[in-house]
Amino acid sequence: MTSVVLRPNESQDQLLKRFRKKVVKSGILSTVRRKRWFISKSELRRVEKKKAIRRIKRRQLSKAE
């Protein structure tokens, strides 16, 4: 479980910002969103393949510039 402790002279906004960063870094929200609906293994492989192709294309475009 992610938790943060209020530091001396730290505002509530700074505390909340630090907490959000920890939550994002831990990957809790992405896991919850991913597990919200059941996705079959074949569908998962297809989505991952699409992501990989998109990532490769982006890298090639950035190298060309």
N, C-alpha and C positions, 0 to 999 in steps of 0.2 A: 504494500500500500504506500502510495506517495504522500509524503508529509513535509511541511516546511515549518521552521520555527522563526518567530518574529525576532529579528535582530534589533539591537539597541539603535534608536533613532531611525528606524525604517518605517516608511509609510505603508498604509494598507495597500496602496496601488503597487508599490514595489514588491510587496509580499505576494500579491496575487499574480504579478508578472512572473516572478520566480517559480511559483507553483505551476503556472501554465507551461512554462518551459520544461519543468521536470516531467509533467504529464506527457507532453509531446515527445520528449526524449525517451521515455519509458515505452512508448508505443501502445499504451492502454486504449486510447480512443480508436486507433486504426484497427486494433484487434476486435474491439466491440463492433465497429462498423462492418468488418469483414465477416464476423460470425452472426450477424443479425439474420441473415437468410442462409439456407443451405445451398451450397454450390457443389455440384458433382466434380469428381476428379478430372474428368475430361474437359468440363467447362473451365475449371481452374487452369489446366494446362494451356487451353486455347487463349485465355486472357493473359497469362504470363508470356506466351509467345508473342502476342500482339504488343505487349509492353516492351519486350526485348527488341522487337523490330523498330518500334518508335524510338527507343533509346539509341539504337545503332544509327538510325537516320539522323537524329539530332547531333550525334557526335561527328558524323561525316560532314554535316553542314557547317558545324563550327570549325572544323579543320580546313574546309575549303575557303573560308573567309580570311 
